[in-house]
Amino acid sequence: MSLRDQMQADLAMMTSTDEFGEEITLCGASIIAIVDVSKESGSYDDRQAVFVETATLRFAEGAVALPPVGRQVEFNGEDWIMGPTDEEDGLLVLRLWRDLA
Protein backbone atom coordinates (compact mmCIF):
# COMPACT_ATOMS: atom_id res chain seq x y z
CA MET A 1 0.00 0.00 0.00
CA SER A 2 1.41 3.39 -0.96
CA LEU A 3 1.68 6.29 1.48
CA ARG A 4 -1.10 8.09 -0.40
CA ASP A 5 -3.40 5.05 -0.11
CA GLN A 6 -2.62 4.74 3.61
CA MET A 7 -3.32 8.44 4.21
CA GLN A 8 -6.66 8.18 2.37
CA ALA A 9 -7.59 5.12 4.43
CA ASP A 10 -6.64 6.95 7.65
CA LEU A 11 -8.69 9.99 6.66
CA ALA A 12 -11.70 7.83 5.82
CA MET A 13 -11.46 6.20 9.25
CA MET A 14 -11.17 9.56 11.05
CA THR A 15 -14.29 10.86 9.31
CA SER A 16 -16.27 7.68 9.97
CA THR A 17 -19.44 8.34 11.93
CA ASP A 18 -19.32 4.67 12.97
CA GLU A 19 -15.96 5.21 14.70
CA PHE A 20 -16.20 8.79 15.98
CA GLY A 21 -19.89 9.70 15.79
CA GLU A 22 -22.18 10.42 18.70
CA GLU A 23 -25.94 10.61 18.91
CA ILE A 24 -27.23 14.19 18.78
CA THR A 25 -30.52 15.95 18.18
CA LEU A 26 -30.66 18.43 15.33
CA CYS A 27 -33.88 20.14 14.23
CA GLY A 28 -35.83 17.66 16.35
CA ALA A 29 -34.27 14.58 14.70
CA SER A 30 -31.93 12.12 16.39
CA ILE A 31 -28.87 11.46 14.18
CA ILE A 32 -25.28 10.23 14.46
CA ALA A 33 -22.69 12.95 13.84
CA ILE A 34 -19.06 13.79 14.42
CA VAL A 35 -19.11 16.93 16.59
CA ASP A 36 -16.40 19.56 17.10
CA VAL A 37 -17.31 22.50 19.37
CA SER A 38 -14.97 25.45 20.00
CA LYS A 39 -14.96 29.03 21.26
CA GLU A 40 -13.35 31.81 19.25
CA SER A 41 -13.46 35.53 18.58
CA GLY A 42 -15.41 36.73 15.59
CA SER A 43 -18.61 35.54 14.02
CA TYR A 44 -20.17 34.70 10.70
CA ASP A 45 -21.74 38.15 10.33
CA ASP A 46 -18.55 40.33 10.45
CA ARG A 47 -19.02 41.83 13.93
CA GLN A 48 -15.73 42.64 15.62
CA ALA A 49 -14.68 41.66 19.17
CA VAL A 50 -17.59 39.27 19.67
CA PHE A 51 -16.83 35.85 21.08
CA VAL A 52 -18.79 32.98 19.62
CA GLU A 53 -19.10 29.28 20.16
CA THR A 54 -18.97 27.28 16.95
CA ALA A 55 -20.00 23.71 16.26
CA THR A 56 -18.96 21.76 13.20
CA LEU A 57 -21.12 18.70 12.61
CA ARG A 58 -20.38 15.94 10.09
CA PHE A 59 -23.20 13.52 9.27
CA ALA A 60 -24.87 11.62 6.44
CA GLU A 61 -26.35 13.86 3.78
CA GLY A 62 -30.15 13.84 3.89
CA ALA A 63 -30.26 12.71 7.54
CA VAL A 64 -32.23 15.81 8.53
CA ALA A 65 -33.96 18.74 6.79
CA LEU A 66 -32.05 21.96 7.44
CA PRO A 67 -33.23 25.58 7.40
CA PRO A 68 -31.43 28.23 5.30
CA VAL A 69 -28.16 29.84 6.41
CA GLY A 70 -28.71 32.50 9.08
CA ARG A 71 -31.81 30.88 10.57
CA GLN A 72 -32.09 29.56 14.11
CA VAL A 73 -31.73 25.81 14.57
CA GLU A 74 -31.94 23.54 17.61
CA PHE A 75 -28.83 21.47 18.36
CA ASN A 76 -28.96 19.24 21.45
CA GLY A 77 -31.79 21.29 22.93
CA GLU A 78 -30.05 24.66 22.52
CA ASP A 79 -30.52 27.44 19.96
CA TRP A 80 -27.77 27.98 17.37
CA ILE A 81 -27.54 29.88 14.07
CA MET A 82 -27.10 28.03 10.79
CA GLY A 83 -23.80 28.70 9.10
CA PRO A 84 -22.56 27.40 5.76
CA THR A 85 -22.65 23.75 4.72
CA ASP A 86 -20.22 21.76 2.58
CA GLU A 87 -19.79 18.19 1.41
CA GLU A 88 -16.61 16.44 2.47
CA ASP A 89 -15.68 12.78 2.06
CA GLY A 90 -19.31 11.77 1.57
CA LEU A 91 -20.55 13.60 4.67
CA LEU A 92 -22.45 16.86 5.01
CA VAL A 93 -20.39 19.36 7.02
CA LEU A 94 -22.58 21.85 8.87
CA ARG A 95 -21.26 24.86 10.75
CA LEU A 96 -23.33 26.39 13.55
CA TRP A 97 -22.56 29.35 15.77
CA ARG A 98 -23.93 31.36 18.69
CA ASP A 99 -22.84 34.42 20.61
CA LEU A 100 -21.35 33.93 24.05
CA ALA A 101 -22.71 36.17 26.78
Secondary structure, 3 states (H helix, E strand, C coil): CCHHHHHHHHHHHHCCHHHHCEEEEECCEEEEEEEEEEEEECCCCCCCCCEEEEEEEEEECCCCCCCCCCCEEEECCEEEEEEEEEEECCEEEEEEEEECC
